[in-house]
Amino acid sequence: MNNLGYIISFFTAFFGPLIIWLLKKDESEFIDYHGREYFNFFISYSVYGLVSFILIIVLLGVVLLWLLGIMAMVFTIIAAVKAYSGEHYRFPFIFRLL
């Protein structure tokens, strides 16, 4: 899951990175690390999005959804740059499930 996995996530958030990670995770610890990190990020931000969607009822969710979208885009770009330069990147504000 090098920077290609992060870049492909802008077009297919789940299946593209999943295929790359499943095919390449045994070849490299680096790819396995970034694959796990991305899916922890994906799960966490999906939960945050669901909570924000529910909070739309009290109008707070609209602001949270915009903020969440911006954060997800910025953190994904940072992760792609770090992966391209061969560094490990830990997404902020995520659950470490994998």
GICORZI-V19008 format. One record per residue. RES is the residue in one small letter. PSI is psi in whole degrees, 0 to 359 (* if undefined). NEAR is the number of other ideal C-beta (glycine too) atoms within 10 Angstrom. D_LAST is the distance of its C-alpha to the last C-alpha in Angstrom with 2 decimals. Layout:
res=(RES/RES)
psi=(PSI/PSI)
near=(NEAR/NEAR)
d_last=(D_LAST/D_LAST)
This chain:
res=(m/n/n/l/g/y/i/i/s/f/f/t/a/f/f/g/p/l/i/i/w/l/l/k/k/d/e/s/e/f/i/d/y/h/g/r/e/y/f/n/f/f/i/s/y/s/v/y/g/l/v/s/f/i/l/i/i/v/l/l/g/v/v/l/l/w/l/l/g/i/m/a/m/v/f/t/i/i/a/a/v/k/a/y/s/g/e/h/y/r/f/p/f/i/f/r/l/l)
psi=(67/199/337/321/321/320/318/336/341/337/323/97/329/304/320/305/326/315/314/315/315/325/329/354/330/345/335/133/325/314/320/317/309/328/313/316/317/316/329/317/313/314/313/312/337/318/314/321/319/315/317/320/318/323/357/332/323/16/350/329/330/313/318/321/318/313/318/318/317/314/317/318/314/314/326/320/316/317/320/317/316/317/321/324/5/19/154/144/131/119/137/155/34/159/134/87/325/*)
near=(28/17/16/16/22/27/16/17/23/12/8/11/16/11/11/17/23/18/13/21/18/11/11/18/17/9/9/13/10/16/20/16/16/28/22/16/21/26/18/17/24/19/15/18/22/13/12/19/16/10/13/20/14/10/15/13/8/8/8/11/17/13/12/16/17/11/12/18/13/10/15/20/11/10/18/20/14/14/24/21/13/16/24/13/9/8/11/12/19/12/19/10/11/19/12/11/9/11)
d_last=(14.55/17.44/19.37/20.37/16.97/17.28/20.92/20.46/18.12/21.36/22.93/20.26/17.26/15.09/16.82/17.94/14.74/13.15/16.25/16.33/12.81/13.50/16.95/16.41/13.17/15.34/18.07/16.61/14.13/14.75/13.84/10.59/9.78/11.07/9.45/5.83/7.78/9.77/7.64/6.37/10.14/11.24/9.95/11.34/14.49/15.08/15.28/17.52/19.56/20.17/21.35/23.49/24.93/25.94/27.49/29.70/32.09/32.90/32.82/30.21/27.57/29.46/29.10/25.44/24.71/26.66/25.01/21.49/22.55/24.06/21.13/18.73/21.33/22.04/18.51/17.90/21.23/20.55/17.30/19.42/22.16/20.09/18.53/22.11/23.43/20.95/19.25/15.70/15.05/12.89/13.28/15.15/14.77/11.11/8.81/5.94/3.82/0.00)
